[in-house]
Amino acid sequence: MSTAAIQERDRITARVTKKVKQELEDAAALLGSTLNEFMVQSALERAHKILERDQIISLTAADSAVFFQALDNPSKPNDALKKAFAKYAG
């Protein structure tokens, strides 16, 4: 049996107005989905966008220049870094 087939499921409920429910049902129908499938997929897509946004670092043009300058011209390792490397590699 596959892992997906044995995953435990949980339930999420939401109370909405009749108008909101009808809009969601109409949108789901346009996609050929059930209301449940539509709501889960929509919520999951939104969650992914929010989580992805949290993992992206945005820099100004000036900050980007400093960052790439540091990558292109790294400073020489100091004694503490050399010691840490020796300990880690050792």
PDB file of N, CA, C and O in Angstrom:
ATOM      1  N   MET A   1       0.843  -1.175   0.000  1.00  0.00           N
ATOM      2  CA  MET A   1       0.000   0.000   0.000  1.00  0.00           C
ATOM      3  C   MET A   1       0.890   1.241   0.000  1.00  0.00           C
ATOM      4  O   MET A   1       1.878   1.293   0.733  1.00  0.00           O
ATOM      5  N   SER A   2       0.551   2.232  -0.809  1.00  0.00           N
ATOM      6  CA  SER A   2       1.380   3.430  -0.909  1.00  0.00           C
ATOM      7  C   SER A   2       1.245   4.302   0.328  1.00  0.00           C
ATOM      8  O   SER A   2       0.274   4.206   1.078  1.00  0.00           O
ATOM      9  N   THR A   3       2.247   5.158   0.524  1.00  0.00           N
ATOM     10  CA  THR A   3       2.243   6.066   1.674  1.00  0.00           C
ATOM     11  C   THR A   3       1.033   6.988   1.623  1.00  0.00           C
ATOM     12  O   THR A   3       0.407   7.255   2.649  1.00  0.00           O
ATOM     13  N   ALA A   4       0.703   7.475   0.430  1.00  0.00           N
ATOM     14  CA  ALA A   4      -0.430   8.392   0.295  1.00  0.00           C
ATOM     15  C   ALA A   4      -1.731   7.716   0.694  1.00  0.00           C
ATOM     16  O   ALA A   4      -2.627   8.360   1.239  1.00  0.00           O
ATOM     17  N   ALA A   5      -1.840   6.429   0.427  1.00  0.00           N
ATOM     18  CA  ALA A   5      -3.076   5.713   0.723  1.00  0.00           C
ATOM     19  C   ALA A   5      -3.283   5.510   2.215  1.00  0.00           C
ATOM     20  O   ALA A   5      -4.422   5.365   2.660  1.00  0.00           O
ATOM     21  N   ILE A   6      -2.209   5.496   3.000  1.00  0.00           N
ATOM     22  CA  ILE A   6      -2.362   5.233   4.430  1.00  0.00           C
ATOM     23  C   ILE A   6      -2.186   6.481   5.295  1.00  0.00           C
ATOM     24  O   ILE A   6      -2.187   6.379   6.521  1.00  0.00           O
ATOM     25  N   GLN A   7      -2.037   7.648   4.684  1.00  0.00           N
ATOM     26  CA  GLN A   7      -1.897   8.875   5.464  1.00  0.00           C
ATOM     27  C   GLN A   7      -3.190   9.161   6.210  1.00  0.00           C
ATOM     28  O   GLN A   7      -4.285   9.054   5.658  1.00  0.00           O
ATOM     29  N   GLU A   8      -3.039   9.523   7.462  1.00  0.00           N
ATOM     30  CA  GLU A   8      -4.202   9.869   8.264  1.00  0.00           C
ATOM     31  C   GLU A   8      -4.772  11.194   7.770  1.00  0.00           C
ATOM     32  O   GLU A   8      -4.030  12.112   7.423  1.00  0.00           O
ATOM     33  N   ARG A   9      -6.077  11.279   7.744  1.00  0.00           N
ATOM     34  CA  ARG A   9      -6.742  12.495   7.274  1.00  0.00           C
ATOM     35  C   ARG A   9      -7.350  13.234   8.445  1.00  0.00           C
ATOM     36  O   ARG A   9      -7.627  12.649   9.493  1.00  0.00           O
ATOM     37  N   ASP A  10      -7.554  14.511   8.260  1.00  0.00           N
ATOM     38  CA  ASP A  10      -8.174  15.342   9.281  1.00  0.00           C
ATOM     39  C   ASP A  10      -9.239  16.189   8.610  1.00  0.00           C
ATOM     40  O   ASP A  10      -9.289  16.276   7.383  1.00  0.00           O
ATOM     41  N   ARG A  11     -10.077  16.803   9.402  1.00  0.00           N
ATOM     42  CA  ARG A  11     -11.191  17.580   8.873  1.00  0.00           C
ATOM     43  C   ARG A  11     -11.013  19.053   9.219  1.00  0.00           C
ATOM     44  O   ARG A  11     -10.562  19.405  10.309  1.00  0.00           O
ATOM     45  N   ILE A  12     -11.379  19.903   8.262  1.00  0.00           N
ATOM     46  CA  ILE A  12     -11.411  21.347   8.474  1.00  0.00           C
ATOM     47  C   ILE A  12     -12.827  21.802   8.143  1.00  0.00           C
ATOM     48  O   ILE A  12     -13.383  21.405   7.118  1.00  0.00           O
ATOM     49  N   THR A  13     -13.403  22.616   8.985  1.00  0.00           N
ATOM     50  CA  THR A  13     -14.742  23.142   8.708  1.00  0.00           C
ATOM     51  C   THR A  13     -14.701  24.660   8.705  1.00  0.00           C
ATOM     52  O   THR A  13     -13.835  25.278   9.325  1.00  0.00           O
ATOM     53  N   ALA A  14     -15.649  25.244   7.999  1.00  0.00           N
ATOM     54  CA  ALA A  14     -15.742  26.705   7.944  1.00  0.00           C
ATOM     55  C   ALA A  14     -17.206  27.105   7.840  1.00  0.00           C
ATOM     56  O   ALA A  14     -17.983  26.467   7.129  1.00  0.00           O
ATOM     57  N   ARG A  15     -17.568  28.139   8.534  1.00  0.00           N
ATOM     58  CA  ARG A  15     -18.924  28.687   8.434  1.00  0.00           C
ATOM     59  C   ARG A  15     -18.851  29.930   7.553  1.00  0.00           C
ATOM     60  O   ARG A  15     -18.066  30.845   7.801  1.00  0.00           O
ATOM     61  N   VAL A  16     -19.689  29.939   6.521  1.00  0.00           N
ATOM     62  CA  VAL A  16     -19.730  31.063   5.589  1.00  0.00           C
ATOM     63  C   VAL A  16     -21.182  31.417   5.296  1.00  0.00           C
ATOM     64  O   VAL A  16     -22.097  30.649   5.591  1.00  0.00           O
ATOM     65  N   THR A  17     -21.372  32.582   4.717  1.00  0.00           N
ATOM     66  CA  THR A  17     -22.725  32.968   4.317  1.00  0.00           C
ATOM     67  C   THR A  17     -23.147  32.138   3.109  1.00  0.00           C
ATOM     68  O   THR A  17     -22.311  31.535   2.435  1.00  0.00           O
ATOM     69  N   LYS A  18     -24.446  32.112   2.844  1.00  0.00           N
ATOM     70  CA  LYS A  18     -24.946  31.367   1.682  1.00  0.00           C
ATOM     71  C   LYS A  18     -24.367  31.936   0.390  1.00  0.00           C
ATOM     72  O   LYS A  18     -24.071  31.197  -0.548  1.00  0.00           O
ATOM     73  N   LYS A  19     -24.210  33.258   0.355  1.00  0.00           N
ATOM     74  CA  LYS A  19     -23.655  33.895  -0.844  1.00  0.00           C
ATOM     75  C   LYS A  19     -22.216  33.440  -1.087  1.00  0.00           C
ATOM     76  O   LYS A  19     -21.849  33.116  -2.216  1.00  0.00           O
ATOM     77  N   VAL A  20     -21.411  33.415  -0.042  1.00  0.00           N
ATOM     78  CA  VAL A  20     -20.020  32.976  -0.173  1.00  0.00           C
ATOM     79  C   VAL A  20     -19.973  31.521  -0.613  1.00  0.00           C
ATOM     80  O   VAL A  20     -19.195  31.160  -1.496  1.00  0.00           O
ATOM     81  N   LYS A  21     -20.798  30.690  -0.004  1.00  0.00           N
ATOM     82  CA  LYS A  21     -20.821  29.269  -0.379  1.00  0.00           C
ATOM     83  C   LYS A  21     -21.196  29.116  -1.846  1.00  0.00           C
ATOM     84  O   LYS A  21     -20.597  28.310  -2.558  1.00  0.00           O
ATOM     85  N   GLN A  22     -22.181  29.879  -2.303  1.00  0.00           N
ATOM     86  CA  GLN A  22     -22.606  29.783  -3.700  1.00  0.00           C
ATOM     87  C   GLN A  22     -21.485  30.207  -4.641  1.00  0.00           C
ATOM     88  O   GLN A  22     -21.270  29.574  -5.675  1.00  0.00           O
ATOM     89  N   GLU A  23     -20.778  31.264  -4.293  1.00  0.00           N
ATOM     90  CA  GLU A  23     -19.651  31.705  -5.124  1.00  0.00           C
ATOM     91  C   GLU A  23     -18.571  30.636  -5.200  1.00  0.00           C
ATOM     92  O   GLU A  23     -18.020  30.373  -6.269  1.00  0.00           O
ATOM     93  N   LEU A  24     -18.276  30.028  -4.069  1.00  0.00           N
ATOM     94  CA  LEU A  24     -17.267  28.967  -4.045  1.00  0.00           C
ATOM     95  C   LEU A  24     -17.722  27.770  -4.872  1.00  0.00           C
ATOM     96  O   LEU A  24     -16.928  27.185  -5.609  1.00  0.00           O
ATOM     97  N   GLU A  25     -18.984  27.407  -4.752  1.00  0.00           N
ATOM     98  CA  GLU A  25     -19.517  26.286  -5.541  1.00  0.00           C
ATOM     99  C   GLU A  25     -19.470  26.601  -7.030  1.00  0.00           C
ATOM    100  O   GLU A  25     -19.131  25.736  -7.837  1.00  0.00           O
ATOM    101  N   ASP A  26     -19.810  27.835  -7.400  1.00  0.00           N
ATOM    102  CA  ASP A  26     -19.770  28.230  -8.814  1.00  0.00           C
ATOM    103  C   ASP A  26     -18.349  28.161  -9.366  1.00  0.00           C
ATOM    104  O   ASP A  26     -18.128  27.660 -10.469  1.00  0.00           O
ATOM    105  N   ALA A  27     -17.399  28.663  -8.600  1.00  0.00           N
ATOM    106  CA  ALA A  27     -16.000  28.620  -9.041  1.00  0.00           C
ATOM    107  C   ALA A  27     -15.515  27.177  -9.159  1.00  0.00           C
ATOM    108  O   ALA A  27     -14.829  26.824 -10.118  1.00  0.00           O
ATOM    109  N   ALA A  28     -15.872  26.353  -8.186  1.00  0.00           N
ATOM    110  CA  ALA A  28     -15.477  24.942  -8.226  1.00  0.00           C
ATOM    111  C   ALA A  28     -16.067  24.257  -9.450  1.00  0.00           C
ATOM    112  O   ALA A  28     -15.390  23.479 -10.121  1.00  0.00           O
ATOM    113  N   ALA A  29     -17.326  24.548  -9.737  1.00  0.00           N
ATOM    114  CA  ALA A  29     -17.987  23.933 -10.889  1.00  0.00           C
ATOM    115  C   ALA A  29     -17.298  24.324 -12.195  1.00  0.00           C
ATOM    116  O   ALA A  29     -17.158  23.498 -13.096  1.00  0.00           O
ATOM    117  N   LEU A  30     -16.872  25.571 -12.295  1.00  0.00           N
ATOM    118  CA  LEU A  30     -16.169  26.009 -13.505  1.00  0.00           C
ATOM    119  C   LEU A  30     -14.878  25.233 -13.726  1.00  0.00           C
ATOM    120  O   LEU A  30     -14.452  25.037 -14.864  1.00  0.00           O
ATOM    121  N   LEU A  31     -14.264  24.795 -12.644  1.00  0.00           N
ATOM    122  CA  LEU A  31     -13.025  24.017 -12.745  1.00  0.00           C
ATOM    123  C   LEU A  31     -13.274  22.519 -12.787  1.00  0.00           C
ATOM    124  O   LEU A  31     -12.337  21.735 -12.937  1.00  0.00           O
ATOM    125  N   GLY A  32     -14.527  22.120 -12.656  1.00  0.00           N
ATOM    126  CA  GLY A  32     -14.843  20.688 -12.643  1.00  0.00           C
ATOM    127  C   GLY A  32     -14.438  20.020 -11.346  1.00  0.00           C
ATOM    128  O   GLY A  32     -14.135  18.827 -11.321  1.00  0.00           O
ATOM    129  N   SER A  33     -14.434  20.790 -10.267  1.00  0.00           N
ATOM    130  CA  SER A  33     -14.031  20.272  -8.956  1.00  0.00           C
ATOM    131  C   SER A  33     -15.217  20.255  -8.012  1.00  0.00           C
ATOM    132  O   SER A  33     -16.218  20.939  -8.225  1.00  0.00           O
ATOM    133  N   THR A  34     -15.084  19.469  -6.980  1.00  0.00           N
ATOM    134  CA  THR A  34     -16.058  19.545  -5.903  1.00  0.00           C
ATOM    135  C   THR A  34     -15.738  20.779  -5.073  1.00  0.00           C
ATOM    136  O   THR A  34     -14.645  21.336  -5.166  1.00  0.00           O
ATOM    137  N   LEU A  35     -16.687  21.195  -4.271  1.00  0.00           N
ATOM    138  CA  LEU A  35     -16.454  22.338  -3.393  1.00  0.00           C
ATOM    139  C   LEU A  35     -15.285  22.048  -2.460  1.00  0.00           C
ATOM    140  O   LEU A  35     -14.424  22.902  -2.250  1.00  0.00           O
ATOM    141  N   ASN A  36     -15.258  20.856  -1.910  1.00  0.00           N
ATOM    142  CA  ASN A  36     -14.180  20.481  -0.992  1.00  0.00           C
ATOM    143  C   ASN A  36     -12.818  20.524  -1.686  1.00  0.00           C
ATOM    144  O   ASN A  36     -11.865  21.090  -1.152  1.00  0.00           O
ATOM    145  N   GLU A  37     -12.729  19.927  -2.874  1.00  0.00           N
ATOM    146  CA  GLU A  37     -11.462  19.937  -3.619  1.00  0.00           C
ATOM    147  C   GLU A  37     -11.017  21.369  -3.922  1.00  0.00           C
ATOM    148  O   GLU A  37      -9.843  21.711  -3.784  1.00  0.00           O
ATOM    149  N   PHE A  38     -11.979  22.196  -4.336  1.00  0.00           N
ATOM    150  CA  PHE A  38     -11.674  23.587  -4.669  1.00  0.00           C
ATOM    151  C   PHE A  38     -11.155  24.342  -3.454  1.00  0.00           C
ATOM    152  O   PHE A  38     -10.155  25.055  -3.542  1.00  0.00           O
ATOM    153  N   MET A  39     -11.824  24.188  -2.334  1.00  0.00           N
ATOM    154  CA  MET A  39     -11.421  24.913  -1.128  1.00  0.00           C
ATOM    155  C   MET A  39     -10.056  24.464  -0.631  1.00  0.00           C
ATOM    156  O   MET A  39      -9.228  25.291  -0.249  1.00  0.00           O
ATOM    157  N   VAL A  40      -9.821  23.161  -0.635  1.00  0.00           N
ATOM    158  CA  VAL A  40      -8.530  22.652  -0.169  1.00  0.00           C
ATOM    159  C   VAL A  40      -7.414  23.123  -1.099  1.00  0.00           C
ATOM    160  O   VAL A  40      -6.374  23.587  -0.632  1.00  0.00           O
ATOM    161  N   GLN A  41      -7.623  23.008  -2.408  1.00  0.00           N
ATOM    162  CA  GLN A  41      -6.592  23.413  -3.362  1.00  0.00           C
ATOM    163  C   GLN A  41      -6.321  24.909  -3.278  1.00  0.00           C
ATOM    164  O   GLN A  41      -5.167  25.337  -3.307  1.00  0.00           O
ATOM    165  N   SER A  42      -7.379  25.703  -3.176  1.00  0.00           N
ATOM    166  CA  SER A  42      -7.214  27.158  -3.085  1.00  0.00           C
ATOM    167  C   SER A  42      -6.466  27.552  -1.817  1.00  0.00           C
ATOM    168  O   SER A  42      -5.560  28.384  -1.853  1.00  0.00           O
ATOM    169  N   ALA A  43      -6.847  26.955  -0.711  1.00  0.00           N
ATOM    170  CA  ALA A  43      -6.184  27.264   0.563  1.00  0.00           C
ATOM    171  C   ALA A  43      -4.725  26.822   0.527  1.00  0.00           C
ATOM    172  O   ALA A  43      -3.849  27.523   1.034  1.00  0.00           O
ATOM    173  N   LEU A  44      -4.466  25.669  -0.066  1.00  0.00           N
ATOM    174  CA  LEU A  44      -3.099  25.159  -0.138  1.00  0.00           C
ATOM    175  C   LEU A  44      -2.223  26.043  -1.029  1.00  0.00           C
ATOM    176  O   LEU A  44      -1.070  26.314  -0.693  1.00  0.00           O
ATOM    177  N   GLU A  45      -2.766  26.492  -2.158  1.00  0.00           N
ATOM    178  CA  GLU A  45      -2.009  27.398  -3.029  1.00  0.00           C
ATOM    179  C   GLU A  45      -1.666  28.686  -2.289  1.00  0.00           C
ATOM    180  O   GLU A  45      -0.544  29.183  -2.389  1.00  0.00           O
ATOM    181  N   ARG A  46      -2.620  29.223  -1.554  1.00  0.00           N
ATOM    182  CA  ARG A  46      -2.390  30.455  -0.782  1.00  0.00           C
ATOM    183  C   ARG A  46      -1.340  30.214   0.295  1.00  0.00           C
ATOM    184  O   ARG A  46      -0.458  31.046   0.507  1.00  0.00           O
ATOM    185  N   ALA A  47      -1.437  29.080   0.971  1.00  0.00           N
ATOM    186  CA  ALA A  47      -0.462  28.747   2.014  1.00  0.00           C
ATOM    187  C   ALA A  47       0.942  28.652   1.428  1.00  0.00           C
ATOM    188  O   ALA A  47       1.900  29.144   2.024  1.00  0.00           O
ATOM    189  N   HIS A  48       1.067  28.021   0.265  1.00  0.00           N
ATOM    190  CA  HIS A  48       2.380  27.897  -0.381  1.00  0.00           C
ATOM    191  C   HIS A  48       2.956  29.268  -0.714  1.00  0.00           C
ATOM    192  O   HIS A  48       4.149  29.504  -0.521  1.00  0.00           O
ATOM    193  N   LYS A  49       2.109  30.180  -1.218  1.00  0.00           N
ATOM    194  CA  LYS A  49       2.581  31.526  -1.550  1.00  0.00           C
ATOM    195  C   LYS A  49       3.072  32.259  -0.307  1.00  0.00           C
ATOM    196  O   LYS A  49       4.112  32.916  -0.334  1.00  0.00           O
ATOM    197  N   ILE A  50       2.323  32.143   0.772  1.00  0.00           N
ATOM    198  CA  ILE A  50       2.706  32.811   2.020  1.00  0.00           C
ATOM    199  C   ILE A  50       4.003  32.235   2.560  1.00  0.00           C
ATOM    200  O   ILE A  50       4.894  32.981   2.966  1.00  0.00           O
ATOM    201  N   LEU A  51       4.116  30.909   2.567  1.00  0.00           N
ATOM    202  CA  LEU A  51       5.327  30.267   3.074  1.00  0.00           C
ATOM    203  C   LEU A  51       6.527  30.572   2.185  1.00  0.00           C
ATOM    204  O   LEU A  51       7.634  30.782   2.682  1.00  0.00           O
ATOM    205  N   GLU A  52       6.312  30.595   0.876  1.00  0.00           N
ATOM    206  CA  GLU A  52       7.399  30.912  -0.053  1.00  0.00           C
ATOM    207  C   GLU A  52       7.877  32.344   0.149  1.00  0.00           C
ATOM    208  O   GLU A  52       9.079  32.607   0.155  1.00  0.00           O
ATOM    209  N   ARG A  53       6.935  33.266   0.316  1.00  0.00           N
ATOM    210  CA  ARG A  53       7.280  34.672   0.530  1.00  0.00           C
ATOM    211  C   ARG A  53       8.141  34.840   1.780  1.00  0.00           C
ATOM    212  O   ARG A  53       9.013  35.707   1.832  1.00  0.00           O
ATOM    213  N   ASP A  54       7.888  34.011   2.775  1.00  0.00           N
ATOM    214  CA  ASP A  54       8.648  34.073   4.018  1.00  0.00           C
ATOM    215  C   ASP A  54      10.089  33.613   3.821  1.00  0.00           C
ATOM    216  O   ASP A  54      10.966  33.969   4.607  1.00  0.00           O
ATOM    217  N   GLN A  55      10.337  32.827   2.781  1.00  0.00           N
ATOM    218  CA  GLN A  55      11.665  32.265   2.563  1.00  0.00           C
ATOM    219  C   GLN A  55      12.493  33.058   1.556  1.00  0.00           C
ATOM    220  O   GLN A  55      13.666  32.752   1.342  1.00  0.00           O
ATOM    221  N   ILE A  56      11.899  34.062   0.942  1.00  0.00           N
ATOM    222  CA  ILE A  56      12.599  34.860  -0.063  1.00  0.00           C
ATOM    223  C   ILE A  56      13.171  36.116   0.588  1.00  0.00           C
ATOM    224  O   ILE A  56      12.488  36.804   1.347  1.00  0.00           O
ATOM    225  N   ILE A  57      14.413  36.397   0.285  1.00  0.00           N
ATOM    226  CA  ILE A  57      15.070  37.595   0.805  1.00  0.00           C
ATOM    227  C   ILE A  57      15.072  38.644  -0.300  1.00  0.00           C
ATOM    228  O   ILE A  57      15.563  38.395  -1.401  1.00  0.00           O
ATOM    229  N   SER A  58      14.530  39.800  -0.006  1.00  0.00           N
ATOM    230  CA  SER A  58      14.505  40.900  -0.976  1.00  0.00           C
ATOM    231  C   SER A  58      15.554  41.931  -0.586  1.00  0.00           C
ATOM    232  O   SER A  58      15.640  42.353   0.567  1.00  0.00           O
ATOM    233  N   LEU A  59      16.346  42.325  -1.571  1.00  0.00           N
ATOM    234  CA  LEU A  59      17.397  43.312  -1.334  1.00  0.00           C
ATOM    235  C   LEU A  59      17.197  44.517  -2.239  1.00  0.00           C
ATOM    236  O   LEU A  59      16.702  44.395  -3.359  1.00  0.00           O
ATOM    237  N   THR A  60      17.586  45.668  -1.742  1.00  0.00           N
ATOM    238  CA  THR A  60      17.608  46.855  -2.597  1.00  0.00           C
ATOM    239  C   THR A  60      18.751  46.686  -3.595  1.00  0.00           C
ATOM    240  O   THR A  60      19.578  45.785  -3.457  1.00  0.00           O
ATOM    241  N   ALA A  61      18.789  47.554  -4.591  1.00  0.00           N
ATOM    242  CA  ALA A  61      19.873  47.497  -5.577  1.00  0.00           C
ATOM    243  C   ALA A  61      21.223  47.684  -4.897  1.00  0.00           C
ATOM    244  O   ALA A  61      22.192  47.004  -5.236  1.00  0.00           O
ATOM    245  N   ALA A  62      21.288  48.600  -3.943  1.00  0.00           N
ATOM    246  CA  ALA A  62      22.553  48.851  -3.231  1.00  0.00           C
ATOM    247  C   ALA A  62      22.954  47.638  -2.402  1.00  0.00           C
ATOM    248  O   ALA A  62      24.119  47.240  -2.402  1.00  0.00           O
ATOM    249  N   ASP A  63      21.989  47.049  -1.693  1.00  0.00           N
ATOM    250  CA  ASP A  63      22.284  45.864  -0.888  1.00  0.00           C
ATOM    251  C   ASP A  63      22.711  44.696  -1.769  1.00  0.00           C
ATOM    252  O   ASP A  63      23.600  43.928  -1.405  1.00  0.00           O
ATOM    253  N   SER A  64      22.076  44.567  -2.927  1.00  0.00           N
ATOM    254  CA  SER A  64      22.447  43.500  -3.864  1.00  0.00           C
ATOM    255  C   SER A  64      23.887  43.666  -4.325  1.00  0.00           C
ATOM    256  O   SER A  64      24.633  42.692  -4.418  1.00  0.00           O
ATOM    257  N   ALA A  65      24.272  44.902  -4.611  1.00  0.00           N
ATOM    258  CA  ALA A  65      25.643  45.171  -5.058  1.00  0.00           C
ATOM    259  C   ALA A  65      26.645  44.789  -3.979  1.00  0.00           C
ATOM    260  O   ALA A  65      27.674  44.181  -4.275  1.00  0.00           O
ATOM    261  N   VAL A  66      26.353  45.140  -2.729  1.00  0.00           N
ATOM    262  CA  VAL A  66      27.242  44.792  -1.612  1.00  0.00           C
ATOM    263  C   VAL A  66      27.320  43.277  -1.460  1.00  0.00           C
ATOM    264  O   VAL A  66      28.401  42.724  -1.261  1.00  0.00           O
ATOM    265  N   PHE A  67      26.181  42.611  -1.554  1.00  0.00           N
ATOM    266  CA  PHE A  67      26.133  41.157  -1.400  1.00  0.00           C
ATOM    267  C   PHE A  67      26.975  40.469  -2.477  1.00  0.00           C
ATOM    268  O   PHE A  67      27.794  39.603  -2.170  1.00  0.00           O
ATOM    269  N   PHE A  68      26.773  40.855  -3.738  1.00  0.00           N
ATOM    270  CA  PHE A  68      27.522  40.213  -4.819  1.00  0.00           C
ATOM    271  C   PHE A  68      29.005  40.582  -4.787  1.00  0.00           C
ATOM    272  O   PHE A  68      29.854  39.785  -5.184  1.00  0.00           O
ATOM    273  N   GLN A  69      29.307  41.769  -4.322  1.00  0.00           N
ATOM    274  CA  GLN A  69      30.713  42.160  -4.149  1.00  0.00           C
ATOM    275  C   GLN A  69      31.377  41.235  -3.133  1.00  0.00           C
ATOM    276  O   GLN A  69      32.509  40.796  -3.335  1.00  0.00           O
ATOM    277  N   ALA A  70      30.676  40.943  -2.048  1.00  0.00           N
ATOM    278  CA  ALA A  70      31.223  40.049  -1.019  1.00  0.00           C
ATOM    279  C   ALA A  70      31.394  38.633  -1.566  1.00  0.00           C
ATOM    280  O   ALA A  70      32.350  37.944  -1.211  1.00  0.00           O
ATOM    281  N   LEU A  71      30.479  38.198  -2.422  1.00  0.00           N
ATOM    282  CA  LEU A  71      30.619  36.868  -3.027  1.00  0.00           C
ATOM    283  C   LEU A  71      31.800  36.820  -3.996  1.00  0.00           C
ATOM    284  O   LEU A  71      32.559  35.852  -4.029  1.00  0.00           O
ATOM    285  N   ASP A  72      31.935  37.883  -4.776  1.00  0.00           N
ATOM    286  CA  ASP A  72      33.014  37.925  -5.769  1.00  0.00           C
ATOM    287  C   ASP A  72      34.389  38.128  -5.143  1.00  0.00           C
ATOM    288  O   ASP A  72      35.393  37.672  -5.689  1.00  0.00           O
ATOM    289  N   ASN A  73      34.439  38.808  -4.002  1.00  0.00           N
ATOM    290  CA  ASN A  73      35.709  39.119  -3.341  1.00  0.00           C
ATOM    291  C   ASN A  73      35.628  38.785  -1.855  1.00  0.00           C
ATOM    292  O   ASN A  73      35.601  39.684  -1.014  1.00  0.00           O
ATOM    293  N   PRO A  74      35.591  37.516  -1.536  1.00  0.00           N
ATOM    294  CA  PRO A  74      35.455  37.151  -0.117  1.00  0.00           C
ATOM    295  C   PRO A  74      36.699  37.542   0.682  1.00  0.00           C
ATOM    296  O   PRO A  74      37.816  37.540   0.166  1.00  0.00           O
ATOM    297  N   SER A  75      36.477  37.876   1.946  1.00  0.00           N
ATOM    298  CA  SER A  75      37.622  38.206   2.801  1.00  0.00           C
ATOM    299  C   SER A  75      38.353  36.919   3.168  1.00  0.00           C
ATOM    300  O   SER A  75      37.789  35.828   3.095  1.00  0.00           O
ATOM    301  N   LYS A  76      39.606  37.062   3.558  1.00  0.00           N
ATOM    302  CA  LYS A  76      40.404  35.887   3.926  1.00  0.00           C
ATOM    303  C   LYS A  76      39.919  35.358   5.273  1.00  0.00           C
ATOM    304  O   LYS A  76      39.518  36.137   6.137  1.00  0.00           O
ATOM    305  N   PRO A  77      39.952  34.044   5.454  1.00  0.00           N
ATOM    306  CA  PRO A  77      39.491  33.477   6.728  1.00  0.00           C
ATOM    307  C   PRO A  77      40.384  33.908   7.888  1.00  0.00           C
ATOM    308  O   PRO A  77      41.610  33.924   7.775  1.00  0.00           O
ATOM    309  N   ASN A  78      39.746  34.257   9.002  1.00  0.00           N
ATOM    310  CA  ASN A  78      40.513  34.634  10.197  1.00  0.00           C
ATOM    311  C   ASN A  78      40.862  33.372  10.992  1.00  0.00           C
ATOM    312  O   ASN A  78      40.466  32.269  10.615  1.00  0.00           O
ATOM    313  N   ASP A  79      41.596  33.538  12.081  1.00  0.00           N
ATOM    314  CA  ASP A  79      42.050  32.386  12.871  1.00  0.00           C
ATOM    315  C   ASP A  79      40.885  31.572  13.430  1.00  0.00           C
ATOM    316  O   ASP A  79      40.944  30.342  13.450  1.00  0.00           O
ATOM    317  N   ALA A  80      39.835  32.243  13.881  1.00  0.00           N
ATOM    318  CA  ALA A  80      38.686  31.533  14.448  1.00  0.00           C
ATOM    319  C   ALA A  80      38.011  30.665  13.389  1.00  0.00           C
ATOM    320  O   ALA A  80      37.604  29.539  13.676  1.00  0.00           O
ATOM    321  N   LEU A  81      37.893  31.179  12.178  1.00  0.00           N
ATOM    322  CA  LEU A  81      37.283  30.408  11.101  1.00  0.00           C
ATOM    323  C   LEU A  81      38.167  29.226  10.718  1.00  0.00           C
ATOM    324  O   LEU A  81      37.669  28.125  10.482  1.00  0.00           O
ATOM    325  N   LYS A  82      39.469  29.451  10.658  1.00  0.00           N
ATOM    326  CA  LYS A  82      40.394  28.356  10.348  1.00  0.00           C
ATOM    327  C   LYS A  82      40.310  27.263  11.406  1.00  0.00           C
ATOM    328  O   LYS A  82      40.316  26.074  11.086  1.00  0.00           O
ATOM    329  N   LYS A  83      40.231  27.673  12.667  1.00  0.00           N
ATOM    330  CA  LYS A  83      40.138  26.710  13.767  1.00  0.00           C
ATOM    331  C   LYS A  83      38.830  25.919  13.678  1.00  0.00           C
ATOM    332  O   LYS A  83      38.821  24.702  13.863  1.00  0.00           O
ATOM    333  N   ALA A  84      37.746  26.608  13.396  1.00  0.00           N
ATOM    334  CA  ALA A  84      36.450  25.942  13.279  1.00  0.00           C
ATOM    335  C   ALA A  84      36.457  24.960  12.114  1.00  0.00           C
ATOM    336  O   ALA A  84      35.918  23.859  12.226  1.00  0.00           O
ATOM    337  N   PHE A  85      37.065  25.353  11.000  1.00  0.00           N
ATOM    338  CA  PHE A  85      37.143  24.473   9.847  1.00  0.00           C
ATOM    339  C   PHE A  85      37.962  23.227  10.168  1.00  0.00           C
ATOM    340  O   PHE A  85      37.577  22.111   9.820  1.00  0.00           O
ATOM    341  N   ALA A  86      39.088  23.429  10.831  1.00  0.00           N
ATOM    342  CA  ALA A  86      39.944  22.294  11.195  1.00  0.00           C
ATOM    343  C   ALA A  86      39.198  21.336  12.121  1.00  0.00           C
ATOM    344  O   ALA A  86      39.304  20.117  11.981  1.00  0.00           O
ATOM    345  N   LYS A  87      38.458  21.886  13.050  1.00  0.00           N
ATOM    346  CA  LYS A  87      37.688  21.060  13.984  1.00  0.00           C
ATOM    347  C   LYS A  87      36.598  20.291  13.236  1.00  0.00           C
ATOM    348  O   LYS A  87      36.389  19.105  13.489  1.00  0.00           O
ATOM    349  N   TYR A  88      35.910  20.960  12.322  1.00  0.00           N
ATOM    350  CA  TYR A  88      34.825  20.338  11.574  1.00  0.00           C
ATOM    351  C   TYR A  88      35.360  19.293  10.599  1.00  0.00           C
ATOM    352  O   TYR A  88      34.809  18.196  10.502  1.00  0.00           O
ATOM    353  N   ALA A  89      36.418  19.624   9.885  1.00  0.00           N
ATOM    354  CA  ALA A  89      36.971  18.734   8.866  1.00  0.00           C
ATOM    355  C   ALA A  89      37.770  17.586   9.478  1.00  0.00           C
ATOM    356  O   ALA A  89      37.983  16.551   8.847  1.00  0.00           O
ATOM    357  N   GLY A  90      38.203  17.790  10.705  1.00  0.00           N
ATOM    358  CA  GLY A  90      39.151  16.950  11.350  1.00  0.00           C
ATOM    359  C   GLY A  90      38.879  15.609  11.734  1.00  0.00           C
ATOM    360  O   GLY A  90      39.748  14.937  12.289  1.00  0.00           O
TER     361      GLY A  90
END
